Amino acid sequence: MIIQKDKDQLNNLSMNMILLAGNAREKIMKALTACEARNFITADSCLQAALSEIEEAHILQTETVQKEAMEQEYYYSMLFTHAQDTLMTIQSEYNIALHLVAILKTYG
C-alpha cells in the first residue's frame, strides 16, 4: 500500500530532478554564450558542470525506475513523468551544445 510518505518522497525526488535539470540548462546556456565570445575554456567548463547535474538527476531517475522493476509498490506520478521529460529534454540540449562547441572550435 502506498502511503503519503512514499508520495512525498517521490515528489521531493521529482522536484530535485527538475531542479538539477534546470541548473544544467542554465550552464548549457552559459556555455553557448561563452562560445559566442570564443571563450572555449569557459564553455567547456560550463558543459562539464552541466553534465554533472544531468548525471546526478539521471541517478535519481534510474533508482526510482529500478524500484518499480523490482516490483516494489509504485504509483503513477505526473510530477515524476514531468521530471523525466525535463531531464530528457536537457540531455538533448546538452548533446547538441556539445557538438556546437566542437564545431565552433574547429570551424568558427
N, CA, C and O atoms as a GROMACS GRO file, in nm:
protein
  432
    1MET      N    1   0.084  -0.118   0.000
    1MET     CA    2   0.000   0.000   0.000
    1MET      C    3   0.088   0.125   0.000
    1MET      O    4   0.182   0.137   0.079
    2ILE      N    5   0.057   0.216  -0.088
    2ILE     CA    6   0.130   0.342  -0.098
    2ILE      C    7   0.080   0.435   0.013
    2ILE      O    8  -0.040   0.455   0.030
    3ILE      N    9   0.173   0.490   0.088
    3ILE     CA   10   0.136   0.584   0.193
    3ILE      C   11   0.182   0.724   0.154
    3ILE      O   12   0.262   0.742   0.062
    4GLN      N   13   0.131   0.822   0.225
    4GLN     CA   14   0.162   0.962   0.193
    4GLN      C   15   0.312   0.988   0.197
    4GLN      O   16   0.363   1.065   0.116
    5LYS      N   17   0.382   0.924   0.290
    5LYS     CA   18   0.528   0.942   0.300
    5LYS      C   19   0.596   0.904   0.168
    5LYS      O   20   0.688   0.972   0.123
    6ASP      N   21   0.552   0.792   0.108
    6ASP     CA   22   0.610   0.749  -0.020
    6ASP      C   23   0.582   0.850  -0.130
    6ASP      O   24   0.669   0.880  -0.212
    7LYS      N   25   0.461   0.903  -0.132
    7LYS     CA   26   0.426   1.004  -0.232
    7LYS      C   27   0.510   1.129  -0.213
    7LYS      O   28   0.559   1.188  -0.309
    8ASP      N   29   0.526   1.170  -0.088
    8ASP     CA   30   0.607   1.288  -0.059
    8ASP      C   31   0.752   1.269  -0.102
    8ASP      O   32   0.814   1.359  -0.156
    9GLN      N   33   0.804   1.149  -0.076
    9GLN     CA   34   0.943   1.120  -0.116
    9GLN      C   35   0.959   1.127  -0.267
    9GLN      O   36   1.056   1.183  -0.318
   10LEU      N   37   0.863   1.070  -0.340
   10LEU     CA   38   0.871   1.073  -0.487
   10LEU      C   39   0.854   1.216  -0.538
   10LEU      O   40   0.920   1.256  -0.633
   11ASN      N   41   0.768   1.293  -0.475
   11ASN     CA   42   0.752   1.433  -0.515
   11ASN      C   43   0.881   1.512  -0.491
   11ASN      O   44   0.922   1.590  -0.576
   12ASN      N   45   0.944   1.490  -0.377
   12ASN     CA   46   1.071   1.558  -0.348
   12ASN      C   47   1.179   1.517  -0.447
   12ASN      O   48   1.255   1.601  -0.496
   13LEU      N   49   1.187   1.387  -0.475
   13LEU     CA   50   1.284   1.338  -0.572
   13LEU      C   51   1.258   1.401  -0.709
   13LEU      O   52   1.351   1.442  -0.778
   14SER      N   53   1.132   1.407  -0.749
   14SER     CA   54   1.095   1.466  -0.878
   14SER      C   55   1.135   1.612  -0.886
   14SER      O   56   1.189   1.657  -0.987
   15MET      N   57   1.109   1.686  -0.779
   15MET     CA   58   1.148   1.827  -0.777
   15MET      C   59   1.299   1.843  -0.783
   15MET      O   60   1.350   1.935  -0.847
   16ASN      N   61   1.372   1.753  -0.717
   16ASN     CA   62   1.518   1.758  -0.725
   16ASN      C   63   1.566   1.732  -0.868
   16ASN      O   64   1.659   1.798  -0.915
   17MET      N   65   1.502   1.636  -0.936
   17MET     CA   66   1.538   1.610  -1.075
   17MET      C   67   1.514   1.734  -1.161
   17MET      O   68   1.598   1.769  -1.244
   18ILE      N   69   1.401   1.798  -1.142
   18ILE     CA   70   1.368   1.918  -1.220
   18ILE      C   71   1.467   2.029  -1.190
   18ILE      O   72   1.512   2.099  -1.281
   19LEU      N   73   1.502   2.046  -1.064
   19LEU     CA   74   1.599   2.148  -1.024
   19LEU      C   75   1.736   2.121  -1.086
   19LEU      O   76   1.799   2.212  -1.140
   20LEU      N   77   1.781   1.997  -1.079
   20LEU     CA   78   1.911   1.962  -1.138
   20LEU      C   79   1.910   1.984  -1.290
   20LEU      O   80   2.006   2.037  -1.346
   21ALA      N   81   1.802   1.944  -1.355
   21ALA     CA   82   1.792   1.964  -1.500
   21ALA      C   83   1.790   2.112  -1.534
   21ALA      O   84   1.853   2.155  -1.630
   22GLY      N   85   1.719   2.191  -1.455
   22GLY     CA   86   1.717   2.336  -1.477
   22GLY      C   87   1.854   2.399  -1.458
   22GLY      O   88   1.894   2.487  -1.534
   23ASN      N   89   1.925   2.353  -1.356
   23ASN     CA   90   2.062   2.402  -1.335
   23ASN      C   91   2.151   2.366  -1.454
   23ASN      O   92   2.233   2.447  -1.498
   24ALA      N   93   2.133   2.244  -1.505
   24ALA     CA   94   2.211   2.202  -1.621
   24ALA      C   95   2.180   2.290  -1.742
   24ALA      O   96   2.270   2.329  -1.816
   25ARG      N   97   2.052   2.320  -1.763
   25ARG     CA   98   2.013   2.405  -1.876
   25ARG      C   99   2.079   2.542  -1.864
   25ARG      O  100   2.129   2.596  -1.963
   26GLU      N  101   2.080   2.598  -1.745
   26GLU     CA  102   2.143   2.728  -1.723
   26GLU      C  103   2.292   2.722  -1.759
   26GLU      O  104   2.345   2.815  -1.820
   27LYS      N  105   2.359   2.616  -1.720
   27LYS     CA  106   2.502   2.601  -1.751
   27LYS      C  107   2.525   2.581  -1.901
   27LYS      O  108   2.624   2.629  -1.956
   28ILE      N  109   2.434   2.510  -1.966
   28ILE     CA  110   2.444   2.491  -2.111
   28ILE      C  111   2.432   2.626  -2.181
   28ILE      O  112   2.508   2.654  -2.273
   29MET      N  113   2.338   2.707  -2.138
   29MET     CA  114   2.321   2.840  -2.199
   29MET      C  115   2.445   2.927  -2.176
   29MET      O  116   2.486   3.001  -2.264
   30LYS      N  117   2.504   2.918  -2.057
   30LYS     CA  118   2.627   2.992  -2.030
   30LYS      C  119   2.740   2.943  -2.120
   30LYS      O  120   2.821   3.023  -2.166
   31ALA      N  121   2.744   2.814  -2.145
   31ALA     CA  122   2.846   2.758  -2.234
   31ALA      C  123   2.829   2.812  -2.375
   31ALA      O  124   2.927   2.849  -2.440
   32LEU      N  125   2.706   2.818  -2.423
   32LEU     CA  126   2.683   2.868  -2.558
   32LEU      C  127   2.713   3.017  -2.568
   32LEU      O  128   2.766   3.063  -2.669
   33THR      N  129   2.680   3.092  -2.464
   33THR     CA  130   2.713   3.234  -2.462
   33THR      C  131   2.864   3.254  -2.462
   33THR      O  132   2.916   3.342  -2.532
   34ALA      N  133   2.935   3.173  -2.385
   34ALA     CA  134   3.082   3.180  -2.384
   34ALA      C  135   3.138   3.145  -2.521
   34ALA      O  136   3.237   3.203  -2.565
   35CYS      N  137   3.074   3.051  -2.587
   35CYS     CA  138   3.118   3.010  -2.721
   35CYS      C  139   3.103   3.125  -2.820
   35CYS      O  140   3.189   3.145  -2.906
   36GLU      N  141   2.994   3.200  -2.808
   36GLU     CA  142   2.974   3.315  -2.896
   36GLU      C  143   3.088   3.415  -2.881
   36GLU      O  144   3.125   3.484  -2.976
   37ALA      N  145   3.142   3.423  -2.760
   37ALA     CA  146   3.254   3.514  -2.733
   37ALA      C  147   3.389   3.445  -2.758
   37ALA      O  148   3.495   3.501  -2.728
   38ARG      N  149   3.385   3.325  -2.812
   38ARG     CA  150   3.504   3.244  -2.842
   38ARG      C  151   3.584   3.213  -2.716
   38ARG      O  152   3.707   3.200  -2.721
   39ASN      N  153   3.516   3.202  -2.605
   39ASN     CA  154   3.578   3.166  -2.478
   39ASN      C  155   3.551   3.017  -2.455
   39ASN      O  156   3.460   2.979  -2.381
   40PHE      N  157   3.631   2.934  -2.520
   40PHE     CA  158   3.606   2.791  -2.519
   40PHE      C  159   3.643   2.724  -2.387
   40PHE      O  160   3.589   2.618  -2.355
   41ILE      N  161   3.732   2.783  -2.312
   41ILE     CA  162   3.766   2.727  -2.181
   41ILE      C  163   3.644   2.736  -2.089
   41ILE      O  164   3.610   2.640  -2.021
   42THR      N  165   3.581   2.852  -2.089
   42THR     CA  166   3.459   2.869  -2.008
   42THR      C  167   3.348   2.779  -2.061
   42THR      O  168   3.275   2.718  -1.982
   43ALA      N  169   3.334   2.770  -2.191
   43ALA     CA  170   3.231   2.685  -2.250
   43ALA      C  171   3.249   2.540  -2.206
   43ALA      O  172   3.153   2.474  -2.166
   44ASP      N  173   3.372   2.492  -2.214
   44ASP     CA  174   3.399   2.354  -2.174
   44ASP      C  175   3.369   2.332  -2.025
   44ASP      O  176   3.313   2.230  -1.986
   45SER      N  177   3.407   2.429  -1.945
   45SER     CA  178   3.384   2.420  -1.800
   45SER      C  179   3.234   2.417  -1.770
   45SER      O  180   3.188   2.338  -1.686
   46CYS      N  181   3.159   2.501  -1.836
   46CYS     CA  182   3.014   2.505  -1.816
   46CYS      C  183   2.948   2.374  -1.861
   46CYS      O  184   2.857   2.325  -1.795
   47LEU      N  185   2.994   2.320  -1.972
   47LEU     CA  186   2.938   2.194  -2.019
   47LEU      C  187   2.970   2.080  -1.923
   47LEU      O  188   2.886   1.993  -1.900
   48GLN      N  189   3.089   2.080  -1.867
   48GLN     CA  190   3.125   1.977  -1.770
   48GLN      C  191   3.036   1.988  -1.646
   48GLN      O  192   2.990   1.888  -1.592
   49ALA      N  193   3.014   2.111  -1.602
   49ALA     CA  194   2.926   2.133  -1.486
   49ALA      C  195   2.783   2.089  -1.517
   49ALA      O  196   2.716   2.031  -1.432
   50ALA      N  197   2.738   2.117  -1.638
   50ALA     CA  198   2.603   2.074  -1.679
   50ALA      C  199   2.593   1.922  -1.678
   50ALA      O  200   2.492   1.866  -1.634
   51LEU      N  201   2.696   1.857  -1.728
   51LEU     CA  202   2.695   1.711  -1.731
   51LEU      C  203   2.686   1.653  -1.590
   51LEU      O  204   2.616   1.554  -1.568
   52SER      N  205   2.754   1.713  -1.495
   52SER     CA  206   2.747   1.666  -1.356
   52SER      C  207   2.604   1.674  -1.303
   52SER      O  208   2.557   1.583  -1.235
   53GLU      N  209   2.535   1.783  -1.334
   53GLU     CA  210   2.395   1.800  -1.290
   53GLU      C  211   2.305   1.695  -1.357
   53GLU      O  212   2.219   1.636  -1.292
   54ILE      N  213   2.326   1.674  -1.486
   54ILE     CA  214   2.248   1.575  -1.560
   54ILE      C  215   2.270   1.435  -1.503
   54ILE      O  216   2.175   1.360  -1.483
   55GLU      N  217   2.395   1.402  -1.476
   55GLU     CA  218   2.426   1.269  -1.423
   55GLU      C  219   2.362   1.248  -1.286
   55GLU      O  220   2.311   1.139  -1.258
   56GLU      N  221   2.363   1.350  -1.203
   56GLU     CA  222   2.300   1.339  -1.071
   56GLU      C  223   2.150   1.316  -1.083
   56GLU      O  224   2.093   1.233  -1.012
   57ALA      N  225   2.086   1.390  -1.173
   57ALA     CA  226   1.942   1.372  -1.196
   57ALA      C  227   1.913   1.234  -1.253
   57ALA      O  228   1.813   1.171  -1.218
   58HIS      N  229   2.000   1.188  -1.340
   58HIS     CA  230   1.980   1.057  -1.402
   58HIS      C  231   1.989   0.945  -1.299
   58HIS      O  232   1.916   0.847  -1.307
   59ILE      N  233   2.078   0.961  -1.202
   59ILE     CA  234   2.088   0.861  -1.094
   59ILE      C  235   1.956   0.853  -1.017
   59ILE      O  236   1.908   0.744  -0.986
   60LEU      N  237   1.899   0.968  -0.986
   60LEU     CA  238   1.770   0.970  -0.915
   60LEU      C  239   1.662   0.899  -0.997
   60LEU      O  240   1.584   0.821  -0.943
   61GLN      N  241   1.659   0.927  -1.126
   61GLN     CA  242   1.561   0.864  -1.214
   61GLN      C  243   1.582   0.713  -1.218
   61GLN      O  244   1.486   0.636  -1.204
   62THR      N  245   1.705   0.671  -1.236
   62THR     CA  246   1.735   0.528  -1.250
   62THR      C  247   1.699   0.451  -1.124
   62THR      O  248   1.641   0.343  -1.131
   63GLU      N  249   1.732   0.507  -1.008
   63GLU     CA  250   1.698   0.441  -0.882
   63GLU      C  251   1.548   0.423  -0.868
   63GLU      O  252   1.501   0.320  -0.820
   64THR      N  253   1.473   0.522  -0.910
   64THR     CA  254   1.327   0.516  -0.900
   64THR      C  255   1.270   0.412  -0.996
   64THR      O  256   1.182   0.335  -0.958
   65VAL      N  257   1.318   0.411  -1.117
   65VAL     CA  258   1.270   0.315  -1.216
   65VAL      C  259   1.307   0.173  -1.175
   65VAL      O  260   1.228   0.080  -1.195
   66GLN      N  261   1.425   0.155  -1.117
   66GLN     CA  262   1.467   0.022  -1.073
   66GLN      C  263   1.378  -0.031  -0.960
   66GLN      O  264   1.354  -0.151  -0.952
   67LYS      N  265   1.330   0.057  -0.875
   67LYS     CA  266   1.238   0.014  -0.768
   67LYS      C  267   1.113  -0.047  -0.828
   67LYS      O  268   1.064  -0.150  -0.781
   68GLU      N  269   1.062   0.016  -0.932
   68GLU     CA  270   0.943  -0.039  -0.997
   68GLU      C  271   0.976  -0.171  -1.065
   68GLU      O  272   0.897  -0.265  -1.061
   69ALA      N  273   1.093  -0.179  -1.127
   69ALA     CA  274   1.134  -0.302  -1.195
   69ALA      C  275   1.149  -0.418  -1.096
   69ALA      O  276   1.129  -0.534  -1.132
   70MET      N  277   1.186  -0.386  -0.972
   70MET     CA  278   1.200  -0.490  -0.869
   70MET      C  279   1.065  -0.520  -0.803
   70MET      O  280   1.058  -0.587  -0.700
   71GLU      N  281   0.959  -0.468  -0.863
   71GLU     CA  282   0.822  -0.492  -0.823
   71GLU      C  283   0.789  -0.437  -0.685
   71GLU      O  284   0.702  -0.489  -0.615
   72GLN      N  285   0.861  -0.332  -0.646
   72GLN     CA  286   0.819  -0.261  -0.526
   72GLN      C  287   0.695  -0.181  -0.563
   72GLN      O  288   0.676  -0.144  -0.679
   73GLU      N  289   0.613  -0.154  -0.465
   73GLU     CA  290   0.492  -0.079  -0.495
   73GLU      C  291   0.526   0.057  -0.555
   73GLU      O  292   0.623   0.122  -0.517
   74TYR      N  293   0.445   0.095  -0.649
   74TYR     CA  294   0.472   0.216  -0.725
   74TYR      C  295   0.339   0.280  -0.759
   74TYR      O  296   0.240   0.210  -0.781
   75TYR      N  297   0.337   0.409  -0.764
   75TYR     CA  298   0.216   0.477  -0.811
   75TYR      C  299   0.258   0.578  -0.918
   75TYR      O  300   0.369   0.630  -0.917
   76TYR      N  301   0.165   0.602  -1.009
   76TYR     CA  302   0.193   0.696  -1.117
   76TYR      C  303   0.198   0.837  -1.061
   76TYR      O  304   0.112   0.879  -0.984
   77SER      N  305   0.302   0.910  -1.100
   77SER     CA  306   0.316   1.048  -1.058
   77SER      C  307   0.338   1.135  -1.181
   77SER      O  308   0.436   1.119  -1.253
   78MET      N  309   0.245   1.226  -1.204
   78MET     CA  310   0.262   1.318  -1.316
   78MET      C  311   0.386   1.404  -1.296
   78MET      O  312   0.454   1.438  -1.393
   79LEU      N  313   0.417   1.438  -1.171
   79LEU     CA  314   0.535   1.520  -1.144
   79LEU      C  315   0.662   1.444  -1.180
   79LEU      O  316   0.755   1.503  -1.237
   80PHE      N  317   0.669   1.313  -1.149
   80PHE     CA  318   0.786   1.234  -1.186
   80PHE      C  319   0.797   1.222  -1.338
   80PHE      O  320   0.906   1.229  -1.394
   81THR      N  321   0.683   1.205  -1.404
   81THR     CA  322   0.684   1.200  -1.551
   81THR      C  323   0.735   1.332  -1.609
   81THR      O  324   0.812   1.332  -1.704
   82HIS      N  325   0.692   1.442  -1.551
   82HIS     CA  326   0.740   1.573  -1.594
   82HIS      C  327   0.890   1.585  -1.571
   82HIS      O  328   0.963   1.638  -1.655
   83ALA      N  329   0.937   1.535  -1.458
   83ALA     CA  330   1.081   1.540  -1.427
   83ALA      C  331   1.160   1.458  -1.529
   83ALA      O  332   1.265   1.502  -1.575
   84GLN      N  333   1.109   1.341  -1.564
   84GLN     CA  334   1.176   1.259  -1.665
   84GLN      C  335   1.180   1.330  -1.800
   84GLN      O  336   1.282   1.331  -1.868
   85ASP      N  337   1.069   1.390  -1.838
   85ASP     CA  338   1.060   1.462  -1.964
   85ASP      C  339   1.157   1.579  -1.966
   85ASP      O  340   1.226   1.603  -2.065
   86THR      N  341   1.162   1.652  -1.856
   86THR     CA  342   1.253   1.766  -1.846
   86THR      C  343   1.398   1.720  -1.857
   86THR      O  344   1.477   1.780  -1.930
   87LEU      N  345   1.431   1.614  -1.786
   87LEU     CA  346   1.568   1.561  -1.792
   87LEU      C  347   1.604   1.518  -1.934
   87LEU      O  348   1.713   1.548  -1.982
   88MET      N  349   1.513   1.448  -2.001
   88MET     CA  350   1.540   1.403  -2.138
   88MET      C  351   1.562   1.522  -2.231
   88MET      O  352   1.651   1.518  -2.317
   89THR      N  353   1.483   1.627  -2.215
   89THR     CA  354   1.498   1.746  -2.298
   89THR      C  355   1.634   1.810  -2.276
   89THR      O  356   1.702   1.848  -2.371
   90ILE      N  357   1.674   1.823  -2.150
   90ILE     CA  358   1.803   1.886  -2.118
   90ILE      C  359   1.918   1.800  -2.167
   90ILE      O  360   2.020   1.853  -2.212
   91GLN      N  361   1.904   1.668  -2.159
   91GLN     CA  362   2.008   1.581  -2.213
   91GLN      C  363   2.026   1.605  -2.363
   91GLN      O  364   2.138   1.606  -2.413
   92SER      N  365   1.916   1.623  -2.433
   92SER     CA  366   1.923   1.652  -2.577
   92SER      C  367   1.990   1.787  -2.602
   92SER      O  368   2.074   1.800  -2.691
   93GLU      N  369   1.953   1.887  -2.522
   93GLU     CA  370   2.017   2.019  -2.536
   93GLU      C  371   2.167   2.009  -2.510
   93GLU      O  372   2.247   2.072  -2.578
   94TYR      N  373   2.204   1.930  -2.410
   94TYR     CA  374   2.346   1.912  -2.378
   94TYR      C  375   2.419   1.850  -2.497
   94TYR      O  376   2.526   1.897  -2.536
   95ASN      N  377   2.362   1.744  -2.553
   95ASN     CA  378   2.428   1.677  -2.666
   95ASN      C  379   2.445   1.771  -2.785
   95ASN      O  380   2.550   1.770  -2.849
   96ILE      N  381   2.344   1.850  -2.814
   96ILE     CA  382   2.354   1.945  -2.925
   96ILE      C  383   2.459   2.051  -2.894
   96ILE      O  384   2.540   2.085  -2.980
   97ALA      N  385   2.458   2.104  -2.771
   97ALA     CA  386   2.556   2.207  -2.733
   97ALA      C  387   2.698   2.153  -2.740
   97ALA      O  388   2.789   2.223  -2.784
   98LEU      N  389   2.716   2.029  -2.699
   98LEU     CA  390   2.849   1.967  -2.704
   98LEU      C  391   2.902   1.967  -2.848
   98LEU      O  392   3.019   1.998  -2.872
   99HIS      N  393   2.816   1.932  -2.941
   99HIS     CA  394   2.857   1.930  -3.082
   99HIS      C  395   2.876   2.070  -3.138
   99HIS      O  396   2.968   2.094  -3.216
  100LEU      N  397   2.790   2.163  -3.099
  100LEU     CA  398   2.806   2.301  -3.145
  100LEU      C  399   2.939   2.360  -3.100
  100LEU      O  400   3.008   2.426  -3.178
  101VAL      N  401   2.975   2.336  -2.976
  101VAL     CA  402   3.102   2.388  -2.925
  101VAL      C  403   3.218   2.326  -3.003
  101VAL      O  404   3.312   2.396  -3.041
  102ALA      N  405   3.212   2.197  -3.026
  102ALA     CA  406   3.318   2.130  -3.102
  102ALA      C  407   3.328   2.186  -3.244
  102ALA      O  408   3.438   2.208  -3.294
  103ILE      N  409   3.215   2.209  -3.308
  103ILE     CA  410   3.214   2.264  -3.444
  103ILE      C  411   3.273   2.405  -3.444
  103ILE      O  412   3.354   2.439  -3.530
  104LEU      N  413   3.231   2.487  -3.347
  104LEU     CA  414   3.282   2.624  -3.342
  104LEU      C  415   3.431   2.629  -3.310
  104LEU      O  416   3.502   2.717  -3.359
  105LYS      N  417   3.478   2.537  -3.230
  105LYS     CA  418   3.623   2.530  -3.203
  105LYS      C  419   3.699   2.499  -3.331
  105LYS      O  420   3.807   2.553  -3.356
  106THR      N  421   3.642   2.411  -3.412
  106THR     CA  422   3.711   2.366  -3.533
  106THR      C  423   3.696   2.464  -3.649
  106THR      O  424   3.793   2.494  -3.718
  107TYR      N  425   3.574   2.512  -3.670
  107TYR     CA  426   3.546   2.590  -3.790
  107TYR      C  427   3.508   2.736  -3.763
  107TYR      O  428   3.499   2.816  -3.856
  108GLY      N  429   3.487   2.770  -3.637
  108GLY     CA  430   3.435   2.902  -3.605
  108GLY      C  431   3.539   3.006  -3.604
  108GLY      O  432   3.509   3.123  -3.579
   0.00000   0.00000   0.00000
